[in-house]
């Protein structure tokens, strides 16, 4: 089971990245629509951010599954 951890982390990271991209786009669209609805004038571009860094996602996944798979001591 331990051998499956890297593949599992990579698969979940891909899903996290996809959802991050989608949520950024939806949030920007919502903000733009709110500005239009409020009749805000002027030009503004919503800054878009990317998904979380890969190492942040991996460390969160390892923390969340610490009781599922045995881990090396330094990863604890």
Secondary structure, 3 states (H helix, E strand, C coil): CHHHHHHHHHHHHHHHHHHHHHHHHHHHHHHHHHHHHCCCCCCCCCCCCCCCCHHHHHHHHHHHCCCCCCCCHHHC
